[in-house]
């Protein structure tokens, strides 16, 4: 059979059954024990990845899924795409909702749209008493994320990429390739749309995606496995940090920072953990955090947002205290 020949109908059910069996193992791995009895929401944009996910979920767990499409209204055709998904779901008897932001997206377009999408999906999940929301992130997405974060000098946590499980959000397709999902969607005769922003070179990810299409050196599935191991390492570091802080006599005082000769990454996490406990809005990137720690070790007052860090005694003693910066008097 040539590469361009479609499989015969006798082969099609077997290939689809194999895909569903593979998916069941992946979903079980991220959802945990009891996964067959849970109820899931599926985030569906109408692209081949999410339509393949919807088909897999509906085939594996009929009657236990709902679907939602977030329409940000940022493109002319987005409403038609959402209606296409709604029409398919109606034919397949899958409950479906189209979610709209309450206000126009502003700021960094893709980042703001992503944050609003997850906010709307979580709100929808709670309203429908669903156990999880499942998204169609796959191995090619993971590779793109890892490279983008590598270019931003990310540490272990950042290079772990998107997580297979993040709160109530599950991503069971991280070991699947984009081409495999597209092929599955075509074999199942699913209606598809393609978001033009995926090829809009104004966006960093779209430019990177185009560059990766022609390369054969980097293996997305191998990268996805590395990302999973990095996520495990990230969790292990957090576990060690929690144990280190718990060993202090004054552990309940959230303004205290101590260093007992910890490895560099452990101490970075301790400082970050204590600062964010005092101001959860803080976003500390690697270079910024290293600059704060350098000031601390040099005995200088460090300022992060509205917080101050001062040494208690000699900085070599490894004892610092966080306080709130005094409010500035109004000018004029």
Secondary structure, DSSP 8 states (H G I E B T S, - for coil): --TTS---HHHHHHHHHHHHHHHHHHHHHHH-TTGGG--EEEE--SSHHHHHHHHHHHHHSTTSEEEEEE----STTHHHHHHHHHHHHHHTT--EEEE--SS---SSHHHHHHHHHHHHHHHHHHHTT-SEEE----HHHHHHHHHHHHTTT--HHHHT-S-SEETTEE-TTTTS-HHHHHHHHHHTT------GGGG-TTSHHHHHHHHHHT--SS-HHHHHHHHHHHHHHHHHHHHHHHHHHHTSTTTT-TTEEE-SS--HHHHHHHHHHHHHHH-TT----HHHHHHHHHHHHTT--EEETTEEEEESS-GGG-EEEEEE--------
